[in-house]
Amino acid sequence: MTATKVEITDTEPTSIVKDFSTFLKYIEEKAPSLVRKGHFLPRATLSQISKLMSAPGPEDVSGTAKFSHPYLTLFYYLAVKGNLFTKTSRLHLQSTERLTEYNQLTAPEKYFFLLETFWVDTDWSELLNYSSNVFFIPEAQSTIDYLARTPPGKLIPIERVHSLWSALWHADYLLEYLSFFGVIRITCEEPSEKPHGITSASVAGLGGTVFPILCSERNLLRWNIPYIREHTSRFTVLPGSRKKNIQYEPFFKPFQKFVKRDLQKTLPRGNKKGTYTVKVSLRKNLWRTIVLSNEHTLEDLHEAIQDAFEFDRDHLYTFFTDGIPWSNAHIYALQGDEGPFSNRVSIGDLGLQPGQFILYIFDFGHQWQFKIELLDFSSEPGPPSPVIGERKGKSPEQYPSW
């Protein structure tokens, strides 16, 4: 029996591809600054972009910026987690070479790249200001399992979905995000249209194709990288089955036979081989440059920073790959109580783009905070050991006298 194939365009069966392109164009042209707390787009910027969408949604002025504009909040995370834009040290969004690669994809390829970024790379606890993915992701997968068993068009009892969750509003927000991808249809209370006002839902035709695959072959427990890292303390670059001698299968592969045309590729994953030149700054006029290979670990980078600033390597440290102190995106010193650990994560694993920065905090009592910005990347092989390059400013005293 031949599988029924779906047609995916910029606007059908959902306008997410078209609207996301509009979002990207605005961000690229306007280069808006981010708010310092949480590194998110300001409310005024979100209000301006919302007017450009295919179906502008009403704003919930009583909520935070994230919850006021969930559609654009999703787009922000897709742009950043997909590495189409990076956050610079001055808290602006800067486009990357991957944006050019994304724009060259077909409409179906763009759609599944967005679904992949949402499914694989996005930290859902961060998206919803929740403390942990450990409980959230299994509850979300239970919801996907239920939706995979529900025939398209059949009305879904909202209370049945709520019964799968410890917090009802998490279920409603997940349903709303899924509706943006055109896999379910929802109706909401009037006039608020808030996600916690969902009154009914049903699986759309596209959902009848997508949910069974998301349920089995792309199960969140094996494919959501932030969940895997939090649950196992391992830094995962390629999701899915990691059995020996089994090659990584791109996210879109099992969907290919159900899409009518033009679903052949996505953007690359994995360790990016080459030479990385980073600028490590304590403040504006106090910095060093360090040249590394993709194979050097964050422990190697830690030791190079300590040497560059003439410190003693005598305290614990943590890297925060999103640049936000004490966020969930942490990589700990080997002596820490939990992972991921810095000696198991290489520079090439981070997927850094020029202009992107991460944060390194050394000595949790004093809290020396270093911004690490990628200045340049070359595909040429890197040095055998990290090399300290340019220097600006005198190294501070590690233990100043009081």
The 8 nearest C-alpha neighbors of each residue, nearest first, counted from 0:
[[1, 2, 3, 4, 256, 257, 208, 5],
 [2, 0, 3, 4, 256, 257, 259, 258],
 [3, 1, 4, 0, 257, 256, 258, 208],
 [4, 2, 257, 1, 5, 258, 208, 256],
 [5, 3, 257, 258, 259, 2, 6, 256],
 [6, 4, 258, 259, 257, 7, 3, 205],
 [5, 7, 259, 258, 8, 4, 11, 260],
 [8, 6, 107, 11, 12, 5, 106, 9],
 [7, 9, 11, 106, 10, 107, 6, 12],
 [10, 8, 17, 16, 106, 14, 11, 7],
 [9, 11, 14, 13, 8, 17, 12, 16],
 [12, 10, 13, 8, 7, 14, 9, 6],
 [11, 13, 181, 10, 7, 14, 8, 205],
 [14, 12, 11, 181, 10, 15, 180, 179],
 [13, 15, 10, 17, 16, 18, 9, 11],
 [14, 16, 18, 17, 13, 19, 180, 179],
 [17, 15, 9, 19, 18, 14, 110, 20],
 [18, 16, 9, 20, 14, 19, 15, 10],
 [17, 19, 21, 15, 20, 16, 52, 14],
 [18, 20, 22, 16, 21, 17, 15, 23],
 [19, 21, 23, 17, 22, 18, 24, 16],
 [22, 20, 18, 24, 19, 23, 25, 17],
 [21, 23, 19, 25, 20, 24, 18, 26],
 [24, 22, 20, 26, 25, 21, 27, 19],
 [23, 25, 27, 21, 22, 26, 28, 20],
 [24, 26, 22, 28, 23, 27, 29, 21],
 [27, 25, 23, 30, 29, 24, 28, 22],
 [26, 28, 24, 25, 30, 29, 23, 94],
 [27, 29, 25, 26, 30, 24, 23, 31],
 [28, 30, 26, 31, 27, 25, 24, 32],
 [31, 29, 26, 27, 92, 28, 91, 32],
 [32, 30, 29, 91, 26, 33, 92, 44],
 [31, 33, 91, 90, 30, 34, 92, 40],
 [34, 32, 40, 39, 38, 90, 91, 35],
 [33, 35, 38, 39, 36, 41, 40, 32],
 [36, 34, 38, 37, 33, 90, 39, 32],
 [37, 35, 38, 34, 39, 33, 323, 40],
 [36, 38, 39, 35, 34, 323, 33, 40],
 [39, 37, 34, 33, 35, 36, 40, 90],
 [40, 38, 33, 34, 37, 41, 36, 35],
 [39, 41, 33, 34, 44, 42, 45, 38],
 [42, 40, 44, 43, 34, 33, 39, 45],
 [41, 43, 45, 64, 44, 46, 40, 67],
 [44, 42, 46, 45, 41, 47, 40, 48],
 [45, 43, 47, 46, 42, 41, 48, 40],
 [44, 46, 42, 48, 47, 43, 49, 41],
 [45, 47, 49, 43, 44, 48, 42, 50],
 [46, 48, 44, 45, 49, 50, 43, 51],
 [49, 47, 45, 51, 50, 46, 44, 22],
 [48, 50, 46, 51, 52, 47, 55, 45],
 [51, 49, 48, 55, 52, 47, 46, 54],
 [52, 50, 49, 48, 53, 55, 21, 47],
 [51, 53, 55, 54, 49, 50, 18, 48],
 [54, 52, 55, 18, 51, 14, 17, 50],
 [53, 55, 52, 56, 50, 51, 49, 14],
 [56, 54, 52, 49, 50, 53, 57, 51],
 [55, 57, 54, 58, 49, 68, 192, 70],
 [58, 56, 59, 55, 192, 191, 68, 67],
 [57, 59, 67, 60, 56, 68, 46, 61],
 [58, 60, 67, 61, 62, 57, 66, 193],
 [61, 59, 62, 58, 67, 63, 64, 57],
 [60, 62, 59, 63, 67, 58, 66, 64],
 [63, 61, 67, 60, 66, 59, 64, 65],
 [62, 64, 65, 66, 67, 61, 60, 59],
 [63, 65, 67, 42, 66, 68, 62, 41],
 [66, 64, 63, 67, 72, 68, 69, 62],
 [65, 67, 69, 63, 68, 64, 62, 59],
 [66, 68, 59, 64, 58, 65, 62, 63],
 [67, 69, 66, 71, 70, 65, 72, 64],
 [70, 68, 72, 66, 71, 65, 73, 67],
 [71, 69, 73, 72, 68, 74, 179, 176],
 [72, 70, 74, 73, 69, 68, 75, 45],
 [71, 73, 69, 75, 74, 70, 65, 68],
 [72, 74, 71, 70, 76, 75, 69, 77],
 [75, 73, 71, 77, 72, 76, 78, 19],
 [76, 74, 72, 78, 73, 77, 71, 79],
 [75, 77, 79, 73, 78, 74, 80, 72],
 [76, 78, 74, 80, 81, 75, 79, 116],
 [79, 77, 83, 75, 81, 76, 84, 80],
 [78, 80, 82, 76, 84, 81, 77, 85],
 [81, 79, 82, 77, 76, 78, 120, 121],
 [80, 82, 78, 79, 77, 83, 116, 120],
 [83, 81, 79, 84, 80, 85, 78, 97],
 [84, 82, 98, 78, 97, 95, 81, 94],
 [85, 83, 94, 93, 82, 79, 95, 78],
 [86, 84, 93, 355, 92, 79, 82, 87],
 [85, 87, 92, 355, 91, 90, 93, 88],
 [86, 88, 90, 355, 89, 91, 354, 356],
 [87, 89, 90, 356, 86, 372, 355, 370],
 [90, 88, 87, 91, 86, 32, 33, 92],
 [91, 89, 87, 88, 33, 86, 32, 92],
 [90, 92, 32, 87, 86, 89, 33, 31],
 [91, 93, 86, 85, 30, 84, 87, 31],
 [92, 94, 84, 85, 91, 86, 95, 87],
 [93, 95, 84, 83, 98, 85, 27, 92],
 [96, 94, 97, 83, 98, 84, 352, 93],
 [95, 97, 98, 99, 100, 94, 83, 352],
 [96, 98, 100, 95, 83, 99, 101, 82],
 [97, 99, 83, 101, 96, 100, 95, 102],
 [100, 98, 102, 97, 101, 96, 103, 95],
 [99, 101, 97, 103, 98, 102, 96, 104],
 [102, 100, 98, 103, 99, 104, 97, 109],
 [101, 103, 99, 100, 104, 98, 109, 105],
 [102, 104, 100, 101, 99, 105, 98, 109],
 [105, 103, 101, 102, 108, 109, 106, 100],
 [104, 106, 108, 107, 109, 261, 103, 262],
 [105, 107, 109, 8, 108, 9, 110, 104],
 [108, 106, 110, 7, 109, 105, 262, 111],
 [109, 107, 105, 262, 111, 110, 106, 104],
 [110, 108, 112, 106, 107, 111, 104, 105],
 [109, 111, 107, 113, 108, 112, 16, 106],
 [110, 112, 114, 113, 108, 109, 115, 251],
 [111, 113, 115, 109, 114, 110, 108, 116],
 [114, 112, 116, 110, 111, 115, 117, 109],
 [113, 115, 111, 117, 112, 116, 118, 110],
 [116, 114, 112, 118, 113, 117, 119, 111],
 [117, 115, 120, 113, 119, 114, 118, 81],
 [118, 116, 114, 121, 115, 119, 120, 113],
 [117, 119, 115, 116, 114, 223, 120, 121],
 [118, 120, 223, 116, 222, 115, 224, 117],
 [121, 119, 116, 224, 80, 117, 118, 223],
 [122, 120, 117, 123, 119, 80, 116, 118],
 [121, 123, 125, 225, 124, 126, 120, 226],
 [124, 122, 126, 125, 121, 127, 132, 136],
 [123, 125, 129, 127, 126, 122, 132, 131],
 [126, 124, 128, 123, 122, 127, 129, 130],
 [125, 127, 123, 124, 128, 122, 121, 129],
 [126, 128, 124, 129, 125, 123, 169, 65],
 [129, 127, 125, 124, 126, 130, 123, 65],
 [128, 130, 124, 127, 131, 125, 126, 132],
 [129, 131, 124, 128, 132, 125, 327, 127],
 [132, 130, 133, 124, 129, 134, 135, 229],
 [131, 133, 135, 136, 226, 134, 124, 123],
 [134, 132, 131, 135, 230, 136, 226, 229],
 [135, 133, 132, 137, 136, 138, 131, 139],
 [134, 136, 132, 138, 137, 133, 139, 131],
 [135, 137, 139, 138, 132, 134, 140, 133],
 [138, 136, 140, 139, 135, 134, 141, 220],
 [139, 137, 141, 135, 136, 140, 164, 163],
 [138, 140, 136, 142, 137, 141, 135, 143],
 [139, 141, 143, 137, 142, 138, 219, 144],
 [142, 140, 144, 138, 139, 143, 137, 145],
 [141, 143, 139, 145, 140, 144, 146, 138],
 [142, 144, 140, 146, 145, 141, 214, 147],
 [145, 143, 141, 147, 214, 142, 146, 140],
 [144, 146, 142, 148, 143, 147, 141, 149],
 [145, 147, 143, 149, 148, 144, 142, 210],
 [146, 148, 210, 211, 144, 145, 149, 143],
 [149, 147, 145, 146, 150, 144, 211, 210],
 [148, 150, 146, 147, 151, 145, 153, 202],
 [149, 151, 153, 152, 148, 207, 202, 147],
 [152, 150, 202, 203, 207, 153, 204, 149],
 [153, 151, 201, 202, 203, 154, 150, 204],
 [152, 154, 151, 201, 150, 155, 202, 149],
 [153, 155, 201, 200, 152, 156, 199, 202],
 [156, 154, 200, 201, 157, 153, 199, 159],
 [157, 155, 159, 158, 154, 160, 199, 200],
 [158, 156, 160, 159, 155, 199, 161, 198],
 [157, 159, 161, 156, 160, 162, 155, 163],
 [160, 158, 162, 156, 157, 161, 163, 155],
 [159, 161, 157, 162, 158, 163, 142, 156],
 [162, 160, 158, 163, 167, 159, 164, 157],
 [161, 163, 159, 160, 164, 158, 165, 167],
 [164, 162, 161, 160, 138, 142, 141, 165],
 [165, 163, 166, 161, 162, 138, 167, 170],
 [164, 166, 167, 163, 162, 161, 138, 169],
 [167, 165, 164, 168, 169, 170, 161, 163],
 [168, 166, 170, 161, 169, 164, 165, 171],
 [167, 169, 171, 170, 195, 166, 172, 194],
 [170, 168, 172, 167, 171, 166, 173, 164],
 [171, 169, 173, 168, 167, 172, 161, 174],
 [172, 170, 168, 174, 173, 169, 195, 194],
 [171, 173, 175, 169, 174, 170, 194, 168],
 [172, 174, 176, 170, 175, 171, 177, 169],
 [175, 173, 177, 171, 172, 176, 178, 170],
 [174, 176, 178, 172, 173, 177, 171, 194],
 [177, 175, 173, 179, 178, 174, 172, 180],
 [176, 178, 174, 180, 179, 175, 182, 173],
 [177, 179, 183, 181, 175, 180, 176, 184],
 [178, 180, 176, 177, 181, 15, 175, 13],
 [181, 179, 178, 177, 182, 13, 15, 176],
 [180, 182, 178, 13, 179, 183, 12, 177],
 [181, 183, 206, 203, 205, 180, 178, 177],
 [184, 182, 202, 203, 178, 201, 181, 206],
 [185, 183, 201, 200, 178, 203, 202, 186],
 [186, 184, 200, 199, 183, 187, 201, 197],
 [185, 187, 199, 197, 198, 200, 184, 188],
 [188, 186, 197, 196, 198, 192, 189, 185],
 [187, 189, 196, 192, 190, 197, 191, 198],
 [190, 188, 191, 192, 187, 196, 193, 186],
 [189, 191, 192, 188, 187, 193, 57, 196],
 [190, 192, 189, 193, 188, 196, 59, 57],
 [193, 191, 187, 188, 190, 189, 196, 194],
 [192, 194, 191, 196, 195, 187, 197, 59],
 [195, 193, 196, 171, 197, 172, 175, 192],
 [194, 196, 193, 171, 197, 168, 172, 167],
 [195, 197, 188, 194, 187, 193, 198, 192],
 [198, 196, 187, 195, 194, 186, 199, 188],
 [197, 199, 187, 186, 196, 188, 157, 200],
 [200, 198, 186, 185, 197, 157, 155, 156],
 [199, 201, 185, 155, 184, 154, 186, 183],
 [200, 202, 154, 184, 155, 152, 183, 153],
 [201, 203, 183, 151, 206, 152, 182, 184],
 [204, 202, 183, 206, 182, 151, 205, 184],
 [203, 205, 207, 206, 151, 202, 208, 182],
 [206, 204, 182, 208, 207, 203, 209, 181],
 [207, 205, 182, 209, 203, 208, 204, 210],
 [206, 208, 204, 205, 151, 209, 210, 203],
 [209, 207, 206, 205, 210, 211, 204, 257],
 [208, 210, 206, 212, 211, 207, 205, 213],
 [209, 211, 147, 213, 212, 206, 214, 207],
 [212, 210, 147, 214, 213, 209, 215, 208],
 [213, 211, 214, 216, 215, 210, 209, 217],
 [214, 212, 217, 210, 211, 218, 215, 216],
 [213, 215, 211, 212, 218, 144, 210, 143],
 [216, 214, 218, 212, 217, 213, 211, 144],
 [215, 217, 212, 218, 213, 214, 253, 211],
 [218, 216, 213, 215, 212, 222, 219, 214],
 [217, 219, 214, 215, 220, 213, 221, 216],
 [220, 218, 222, 223, 221, 140, 217, 136],
 [219, 221, 218, 222, 223, 137, 227, 136],
 [222, 220, 239, 219, 218, 223, 238, 227],
 [221, 223, 219, 238, 239, 119, 220, 224],
 [224, 222, 119, 219, 226, 225, 118, 221],
 [223, 225, 227, 226, 119, 120, 222, 228],
 [226, 224, 228, 122, 227, 223, 229, 120],
 [225, 227, 229, 224, 228, 223, 132, 230],
 [228, 226, 224, 230, 225, 229, 231, 223],
 [229, 227, 232, 233, 225, 226, 234, 231],
 [228, 230, 226, 232, 227, 231, 225, 133],
 [229, 231, 227, 228, 226, 232, 133, 132],
 [230, 232, 233, 228, 227, 229, 338, 226],
 [233, 231, 338, 339, 228, 229, 230, 337],
 [234, 232, 228, 339, 231, 235, 338, 227],
 [235, 233, 228, 339, 236, 344, 232, 343],
 [234, 236, 237, 233, 224, 228, 238, 227],
 [235, 237, 269, 238, 348, 234, 268, 224],
 [236, 238, 235, 269, 239, 247, 268, 241],
 [239, 237, 222, 236, 221, 224, 235, 240],
 [240, 238, 221, 222, 241, 237, 217, 247],
 [239, 241, 242, 238, 221, 247, 245, 222],
 [240, 242, 239, 243, 245, 238, 247, 237],
 [243, 241, 240, 245, 244, 246, 239, 247],
 [242, 244, 245, 241, 246, 240, 247, 239],
 [245, 243, 246, 242, 241, 247, 240, 248],
 [246, 244, 243, 242, 247, 241, 240, 248],
 [245, 247, 244, 248, 241, 243, 242, 240],
 [248, 246, 249, 245, 237, 239, 240, 241],
 [247, 249, 246, 250, 252, 239, 251, 245],
 [250, 248, 251, 252, 247, 265, 264, 253],
 [249, 251, 252, 115, 248, 253, 217, 111],
 [252, 250, 254, 249, 253, 111, 255, 115],
 [251, 253, 254, 255, 250, 249, 248, 256],
 [254, 252, 255, 251, 256, 212, 250, 216],
 [253, 255, 252, 251, 257, 256, 258, 209],
 [256, 254, 257, 252, 258, 253, 262, 251],
 [257, 255, 254, 258, 253, 4, 2, 259],
 [256, 258, 4, 255, 254, 5, 3, 2],
 [259, 257, 5, 4, 255, 256, 260, 6],
 [258, 260, 4, 6, 5, 257, 261, 256],
 [261, 259, 258, 262, 6, 107, 255, 7],
 [260, 262, 263, 105, 107, 108, 259, 106],
 [261, 263, 108, 107, 260, 255, 264, 258],
 [262, 264, 261, 108, 265, 255, 252, 251],
 [265, 263, 262, 108, 266, 104, 251, 249],
 [264, 266, 112, 108, 267, 263, 104, 251],
 [265, 267, 268, 101, 264, 100, 97, 112],
 [268, 266, 265, 269, 249, 264, 97, 271],
 [269, 267, 266, 237, 270, 236, 350, 271],
 [268, 270, 236, 271, 237, 348, 267, 350],
 [269, 271, 348, 347, 272, 268, 350, 293],
 [272, 270, 347, 269, 273, 350, 293, 348],
 [273, 271, 293, 270, 347, 378, 274, 380],
 [272, 274, 378, 380, 379, 377, 293, 381],
 [275, 273, 381, 292, 377, 376, 380, 291],
 [276, 274, 376, 291, 290, 292, 375, 277],
 [277, 275, 290, 375, 374, 289, 373, 291],
 [276, 278, 373, 374, 372, 289, 288, 371],
 [277, 279, 288, 372, 371, 287, 280, 374],
 [278, 280, 371, 287, 286, 370, 288, 369],
 [281, 279, 286, 370, 369, 282, 285, 278],
 [280, 282, 369, 285, 286, 368, 370, 279],
 [281, 283, 285, 280, 284, 286, 369, 370],
 [282, 284, 285, 280, 281, 286, 391, 392],
 [285, 283, 282, 392, 391, 286, 280, 281],
 [286, 284, 392, 282, 391, 281, 283, 280],
 [285, 287, 280, 391, 279, 390, 281, 284],
 [288, 286, 390, 279, 389, 278, 391, 280],
 [289, 287, 278, 388, 389, 277, 387, 279],
 [288, 290, 387, 277, 386, 388, 276, 291],
 [291, 289, 276, 386, 385, 275, 277, 387],
 [292, 290, 385, 275, 274, 381, 382, 276],
 [291, 293, 381, 274, 294, 295, 382, 273],
 [292, 294, 347, 346, 272, 273, 295, 274],
 [295, 293, 292, 345, 296, 346, 347, 272],
 [296, 294, 345, 292, 293, 346, 299, 291],
 [297, 295, 345, 299, 298, 344, 342, 346],
 [296, 298, 300, 341, 299, 345, 301, 344],
 [297, 299, 301, 341, 342, 296, 300, 302],
 [300, 298, 296, 302, 297, 301, 295, 303],
 [299, 301, 297, 303, 298, 302, 304, 296],
 [302, 300, 298, 304, 299, 303, 297, 305],
 [301, 303, 305, 299, 300, 304, 306, 298],
 [304, 302, 300, 306, 305, 301, 307, 299],
 [305, 303, 307, 301, 306, 302, 300, 308],
 [304, 306, 310, 302, 303, 308, 307, 309],
 [307, 305, 309, 303, 304, 308, 302, 310],
 [306, 308, 304, 305, 309, 303, 387, 287],
 [307, 309, 394, 305, 306, 310, 304, 395],
 [310, 308, 306, 307, 305, 394, 311, 397],
 [311, 309, 305, 308, 312, 397, 306, 307],
 [310, 312, 313, 305, 309, 306, 397, 314],
 [313, 311, 314, 310, 305, 302, 315, 301],
 [314, 312, 311, 315, 362, 310, 361, 316],
 [315, 313, 362, 312, 316, 361, 363, 311],
 [314, 316, 362, 332, 361, 363, 313, 317],
 [315, 317, 361, 360, 332, 362, 331, 314],
 [316, 318, 331, 360, 330, 359, 332, 329],
 [317, 319, 359, 330, 329, 358, 320, 360],
 [320, 318, 329, 358, 328, 322, 321, 357],
 [319, 321, 357, 322, 328, 318, 329, 358],
 [322, 320, 323, 319, 357, 328, 358, 356],
 [323, 321, 357, 358, 319, 320, 356, 324],
 [322, 324, 321, 326, 319, 325, 358, 37],
 [325, 323, 326, 319, 322, 358, 360, 321],
 [326, 324, 323, 327, 319, 329, 328, 317],
 [325, 327, 328, 324, 323, 329, 319, 321],
 [326, 328, 329, 325, 319, 229, 125, 131],
 [329, 327, 326, 319, 320, 321, 330, 325],
 [328, 330, 319, 327, 318, 331, 320, 317],
 [331, 329, 318, 339, 340, 317, 341, 319],
 [332, 330, 317, 340, 341, 338, 335, 339],
 [331, 333, 334, 335, 341, 316, 340, 317],
 [332, 334, 340, 335, 341, 331, 342, 338],
 [333, 335, 332, 336, 315, 331, 340, 337],
 [336, 334, 332, 333, 337, 331, 315, 338],
 [335, 337, 334, 338, 333, 331, 332, 340],
 [338, 336, 335, 232, 339, 331, 340, 333],
 [339, 337, 232, 340, 331, 233, 330, 336],
 [338, 340, 232, 233, 330, 234, 331, 337],
 [341, 339, 338, 331, 333, 330, 342, 343],
 [340, 342, 297, 298, 344, 343, 332, 331],
 [341, 343, 298, 296, 340, 344, 297, 333],
 [344, 342, 341, 340, 345, 296, 339, 234],
 [345, 343, 341, 296, 342, 297, 348, 234],
 [344, 346, 296, 348, 295, 347, 294, 297],
 [345, 347, 293, 348, 296, 349, 295, 294],
 [346, 348, 293, 270, 271, 345, 349, 350],
 [349, 347, 270, 345, 346, 350, 236, 344],
 [350, 348, 351, 347, 346, 345, 270, 320],
 [349, 351, 348, 347, 352, 271, 270, 269],
 [352, 350, 349, 355, 353, 373, 347, 356],
 [351, 353, 355, 354, 95, 350, 373, 85],
 [354, 352, 373, 374, 355, 375, 351, 376],
 [355, 353, 87, 373, 374, 372, 352, 356],
 [356, 354, 87, 85, 352, 353, 372, 86],
 [357, 355, 372, 371, 88, 87, 373, 322],
 [356, 358, 322, 320, 371, 321, 319, 370],
 [357, 359, 322, 370, 319, 318, 369, 371],
 [360, 358, 318, 369, 317, 368, 319, 370],
 [361, 359, 368, 317, 316, 367, 366, 369],
 [360, 362, 316, 367, 366, 363, 315, 359],
 [363, 361, 314, 366, 364, 315, 365, 316],
 [362, 364, 366, 365, 361, 315, 316, 360],
 [365, 363, 362, 366, 361, 367, 314, 315],
 [364, 366, 362, 363, 367, 361, 368, 397],
 [367, 365, 363, 362, 364, 361, 360, 368],
 [366, 368, 361, 360, 365, 362, 369, 281],
 [369, 367, 360, 359, 366, 281, 361, 370],
 [370, 368, 281, 359, 280, 358, 279, 371],
 [371, 369, 358, 280, 279, 357, 372, 359],
 [370, 372, 279, 356, 357, 278, 358, 369],
 [373, 371, 356, 278, 277, 355, 374, 354],
 [372, 374, 277, 353, 354, 355, 375, 276],
 [375, 373, 277, 353, 276, 372, 354, 278],
 [376, 374, 276, 353, 373, 275, 377, 277],
 [375, 377, 275, 274, 276, 378, 353, 273],
 [378, 376, 274, 379, 273, 275, 375, 380],
 [377, 379, 273, 274, 272, 380, 376, 271],
 [378, 380, 273, 377, 274, 381, 272, 376],
 [381, 379, 273, 274, 378, 292, 382, 272],
 [380, 382, 292, 274, 273, 291, 379, 383],
 [383, 381, 384, 292, 291, 385, 380, 386],
 [382, 384, 381, 385, 292, 291, 295, 386],
 [385, 383, 382, 386, 291, 295, 292, 299],
 [386, 384, 291, 290, 382, 303, 289, 387],
 [387, 385, 290, 289, 388, 384, 291, 382],
 [388, 386, 289, 288, 307, 290, 385, 389],
 [387, 389, 288, 289, 386, 390, 287, 290],
 [390, 388, 288, 287, 387, 391, 289, 286],
 [389, 391, 287, 286, 388, 392, 288, 285],
 [390, 392, 286, 285, 284, 287, 389, 393],
 [393, 391, 285, 284, 394, 286, 390, 287],
 [392, 394, 395, 391, 285, 308, 390, 286],
 [393, 395, 308, 392, 396, 309, 285, 307],
 [396, 394, 397, 393, 308, 399, 309, 398],
 [395, 397, 399, 398, 394, 310, 309, 400],
 [396, 398, 395, 399, 310, 311, 309, 394],
 [397, 399, 396, 400, 395, 401, 365, 310],
 [400, 398, 396, 397, 401, 395, 365, 394],
 [399, 401, 398, 396, 397, 395, 365, 394],
 [400, 399, 398, 396, 397, 365, 395, 364]]
